[in-house]
């Protein structure tokens, strides 16, 4: 089993967010990243949800996940992401 990069997302500009999503897939491929889930919150059962959208990306290892995140390919599209959404991004095992 791999590791998962989980992004909690608050979209603030749908056009920029869509542009970012159209570019991010190509940055994942060299590192073996696979989008396992994209979703929007339907209901909170307990606690507070500040960022209602989610993405889960699977990588073979923690190292590959970090290499993807810090790669020039990904970092080049970060400014688009920042215009499109506020996010919380974590790695889980």
C-alpha positions in Angstrom: 0.0 0.0 0.0 1.2 3.5 -0.8 0.9 6.8 0.8 -1.8 9.4 0.2 -1.6 13.1 -0.4 -4.9 14.5 0.8 -6.0 18.0 -0.2 -8.8 19.9 1.5 -10.0 22.6 -0.8 -11.9 25.9 -0.6 -12.4 27.1 -4.2 -12.4 30.8 -4.5 -12.1 31.2 -8.3 -13.7 28.4 -10.3 -12.1 29.4 -13.6 -8.5 29.3 -12.1 -9.3 26.1 -10.2 -10.4 24.4 -13.4 -7.3 25.6 -15.2 -5.1 24.2 -12.4 -7.0 20.8 -12.4 -6.4 20.6 -16.2 -2.6 20.9 -15.6 -2.0 19.0 -12.4 -2.5 15.5 -13.9 0.5 15.8 -16.1 2.7 16.7 -13.1 1.6 13.5 -11.3 2.6 11.0 -14.0 6.4 11.1 -13.7 6.0 10.3 -9.9 3.4 7.6 -10.3 0.7 9.7 -8.6 -2.9 8.5 -9.2 -6.0 10.5 -8.2 -8.1 8.1 -6.2 -10.9 10.5 -5.2 -12.2 14.0 -5.9 -15.3 15.0 -4.0 -17.4 17.8 -2.5 -18.8 17.6 1.0 -22.4 16.6 1.1 -22.9 16.7 4.9 -20.9 17.1 8.1 -21.7 14.4 10.6 -19.5 15.7 13.4 -17.2 18.7 13.8 -16.5 21.6 11.5 -15.5 21.5 7.8 -13.8 24.7 6.6 -12.7 23.3 3.2 -15.6 21.4 1.6 -13.8 19.9 -1.4 -11.3 17.0 -1.2 -8.8 15.3 -3.4 -6.9 12.1 -2.6 -3.8 11.2 -4.6 -1.9 7.9 -4.1 1.9 7.6 -4.5 4.1 4.5 -4.1 6.1 6.2 -1.3 6.5 9.3 0.9 9.6 10.2 -1.1 7.8 10.1 -4.4 5.0 12.3 -3.0 7.5 14.9 -1.8 9.4 14.7 -5.1 6.2 15.4 -6.9 5.3 18.3 -4.6 8.7 20.0 -4.9 9.2 19.3 -8.6 9.5 22.2 -11.0 6.6 20.8 -13.0 4.3 21.1 -10.0 5.7 24.3 -8.5 5.2 26.0 -11.9 1.4 25.6 -11.5 1.2 26.5 -7.8 0.5 30.2 -8.6 -2.6 29.1 -10.6 -3.7 26.9 -7.7 -3.2 29.8 -5.3 -5.5 32.0 -7.4 -8.1 29.3 -7.7 -8.3 27.9 -4.1 -7.1 27.9 -0.6 -5.9 24.3 0.3 -4.6 22.2 3.1 -2.3 19.5 1.8 -1.0 16.6 3.9 0.7 13.2 3.4 -0.9 10.2 5.1 0.4 6.6 5.4 
